[in-house]
Amino acid sequence: MANGRPAGEIKLDNIIGGVLRAGVLIAAVVVAAGGIYYLHKYGDLRPEYKFFRGEPSDLRSLTGIFKDALALRSRGIIQMGILVLVATPVARVALSVVAFIFERDYIYVLVTTLVLVLLILSLAGYRI
Amino acid sequence: MHGLNISEFTGFIFLGALAAGFFGSMTGLGGGVIIVPLLTLIFGVDIRYAAGASLVSVIATSSGAAAAYVREGFSNIRVAMFLEVATTIGALSGAFLAARLQTSVISIIFGAVLLFSAYFSRKPPKNISGPEKTDRIAALLKMDSSYPAGGSFRHYNVAGVPAGFGIMYVAGVVSGLLGIGSGALKVLAMDRAMRLPFKVSTTTSNFMIGVTAAASAGVYLNRGYIDPALAMPVMLGVLTGSAIGARVLVKAQVRSIRLLFLAVLIVLAVEMIYNGVTGRL
């Protein structure tokens, strides 16, 4: 391929690049906003990370995080931003599935779908 | 770090993460390897919270950098996708192990991986053009590709797929267990086992790190390892630091900065192992 890659492939690469950039940017803004709010409310307290207790259950599940963020609780907002960040590579894999369907490359449709399913099961809290 | 309130604690962690992201991107070693020792050794954070925060920052830098690389056309998407089957399964196993191993054992493994990364990063890149012949599996999976070189595209072959796949599984386990990107292991798999051109190996590795880390992140989140208030300054610090580091690539100084960063890595590695053995972490 002396003259490079097909135009469709490059266009999709640009879309994937845009999704990644937007995902990181939105995540950073949400996390920063939640962070400022959190420091404003609790900044004078003492940090407690020496002993592991694990996060409360509402910050561990997708539905719990949505609820907390909608209720404008500071830690819930930050966790929501982190969720957007984690979703970014997942979206990239999903877009790749679409790309391989367009290319009629069915081996890779299968491979990429498998990766996507693993990611979704992990995020949904499926215990292996 | 006693007596700090949350605002001061968060501020110091932000600065530490900023430095880690800066030097990590400048040297190509990534910020993740330094975040966990920073949080555990200096800020006295439990290693599970530290791994959770580090993992979040790894996803941020990988996605940020991949956005730029994807356009340049160096990453090999087919190789990445096929190997991600190994890294995601590995990451899930690693995150599963993290909940079962003692923190002192995790700390010792972390130290060993740090030493490996420091040692590996000293070696010069091996491949410029890829192997002479494509192996059967790589041919079946249409992994051969080309990369931009001097205005045109240079074709390369791919080989050693089973070995690469195996090393990638281990890279996934390490990533899920320790909350790092394990870029060094990923590059090892592609550079040494599959003999891809070096620039293709590094950009494809970066492309893959985010997906591997996202697989572990699900498990970490469900187990309560990801503390939003701790992950916040780490993520924002590493992102800012690596963005600056990527722009301030002053060629003349990189070598000495690299050596300094390596020295820091080795000290941290020894400290992690020592603390693990004496049971203080």
Interface residues (C-beta under 8 A of the other chain):
Chain A: M1 A2 N3 G4 R5 I10 D13 N14 I16 G17 G18 L20 R21 G23 V24 A27 A28 V31 A32 G34 G35 Y38 L39 Y42 G43 D44 L45 R46 P47 Y49 K50 F51 F52 R53 G54 E55 P56 L59 R60 S61 R75 G76 I78 Q79 I82 L85 V86 A87 T88 P89 V90 R92 V93 S96 D105 I107 Y108 V111 T112 L114 V115 L118 L119 L121 S122 L123 A124 G125 R127 I128
Chain B: L4 N5 I6 S7 F9 T10 L39 F43 G44 V45 D46 R48 Y49 V56 I59 A60 S62 S63 G64 A66 A67 A68 V70 R71 G73 I77 R78 M81 F82 E84 V85 T88 I89 L92 F96 L140 L141 K142 S146 P148 S152 F153 H155 G210 V211 A213 A214 A215 S216 A217 G218 V219 L221 N222 R223 G224 Y225 I226 D227 P228 A229 L230 A231 M232 P233 M235 L236 L239
